[in-house]
Amino acid sequence: MTESTGPALVIGLGNRGPEYERTRHNVGFLVADVLAERVGGRFAVHKKSGADLLQARLDGRQILIAKPRTYMNLSGRPVAALAKFFSVPADQVIVVHDELDLPFGTIRLKQGGGEGGHNGLRSISQALTTKDYLRTRIGIGRPPGRQDPADYVLKPFAAPERKEVPVIVEQAADAVELLLKVGLETAQNSLH
């Protein structure tokens, strides 16, 4: 990510509905909510994209924080619609998502790469026609034993994890803000 003065689009991934609210797959929504709280804004439905959207400024730069109103595996359409509507290039799109391949609570930033079986990322890559968007990856760890990963991500956090989730979500929001302020390489050097 290069220094940019144009708008940036931050996408928190998750699934809508109370049954998904506290699941591992919804950490992206939780981070988007924290960012919204920090800027003192409220989400409103953006009809052209099918996402909940909040427009704010961070260090003078326009920031768009969004939560797609679709299920996770259909996230691409609203993300691409927002990017097009607000003329945000793919390298200024930051997707905040759960990551099975990172230990619980680990936060990593990267640009591009594979989707690791994450259907939300796959949908976004297809809709943006590139994988070169930015990612804020929040580790949820691998499922225990032989539990199906698809089942695991839709389960609530375990009791010991639940206590840590608010801190992890705040740290992930910090990582997004750092990425927006200083760019990918500098943010990675600070975090990793």
Secondary structure as UniProt FT lines:
FT   STRAND          8..12
FT   TURN            18..22
FT   HELIX           24..26
FT   HELIX           27..39
FT   STRAND          44..46
FT   TURN            47..50
FT   STRAND          51..58
FT   TURN            59..60
FT   STRAND          61..68
FT   HELIX           72..74
FT   HELIX           76..85
FT   TURN            86..87
FT   HELIX           90..92
FT   STRAND          93..99
FT   TURN            100..101
FT   TURN            104..105
FT   STRAND          107..111
FT   TURN            116..117
FT   HELIX           119..128
FT   STRAND          134..139
FT   TURN            145..146
FT   HELIX           149..153
FT   HELIX           159..182
FT   HELIX           184..191
//
